[in-house]
Amino acid sequence: MEKFLLGVAVGALAVFMMDPQSGRRRRALVRDKVVHAGHVGRDYIEHTSRDLRNRAQGMVAELRSTVDRRLTTRDESVQAGASPTSM
């Protein structure tokens, strides 16, 4: 029964879309909506990838800054005569 109803729905959609008077307009509307959805999806992916790239670069910068500070502190301690292992 479900397959029958699915067949009826597909047939009705085909008749609706192939209607000689309004079918061309309906097909153009569907085409425009599909193209628009593709653009929206592409924009979303571009914005998300840019956001993730910027976040990753920020994390790398934070890590480098932390490592540089620790190395600088350790080097100053070594020059002052403290043991580097006591840190």
N, C-alpha and C positions, 0 to 999 in steps of 0.2 A: 504494500500500500504506500509506503514511504517513497519508493522508486517512482510509482505512478504520479504522486503529487509533485515530486521533483521534476518529472517529465512535463507535467502540465505547466509548472512555473517557468521552466526553460522555454517551452513553446510560446507561452504568453509573452515572455520577455522578447523573444525573437520577433513575434508579430508586432509588438509595441515598437521595437527598434527599426524594423523594416517597413513600417508604414510609409507609403509613398508621399503623403502630404506633410507629415511632421517628423518622419524618421531621420531625415538629413540633419535637422536642427538638433534632435535628441542625441544623435551620434556625435555631432560637433560638441555639444555640451559635455558628454561623457569624455570625449577626447581631451577637451580643455581641463576638465577636473583631474584627469589622470596626469596630464602634463604638469598641472599646478602641484599636485601631490608629490610628483617627482622632484620638483624644485624645492618644495618645503623640506622633503627628506634630505636632499643634498645639502641645503643650508644648515639643517640641524646637525648633520654629520660634520660639516666644516667647522661650525661653531664649537661642537663638542671636542673635536680633535684639537682645535686651537687652544681650548681651555685646558685640556689634559697636558698638552705640550708645555704650556706656560706654567702649570702647576709642577710638572716634572723639573723644568728648568729652575724654578724657585726652590724646590727641595734640594737640588744639586748645589745651588748657591749657598743655601743654609748649611749644608754638610761641609762644603769647602771652608766656609767661614768658621765653623766650629773646629774643624781640624787645624786650620791655620792658627786660630787663637790658642789651641792646646799646644801646638808645636812651638809657638812663640813663647808661651809661658814656660814650657819645659826648657827651651834653649836659654831663657833668662835665668832659670834656676840653676842650670848647669854652669853658666858663666859666673854665677854668684857663689858657686862652690857647693851647692846642694847635690845630693845624689839623685840621678834621674829616675831611679827605681822607687824613691820615696814618694813620688807623686801618685 
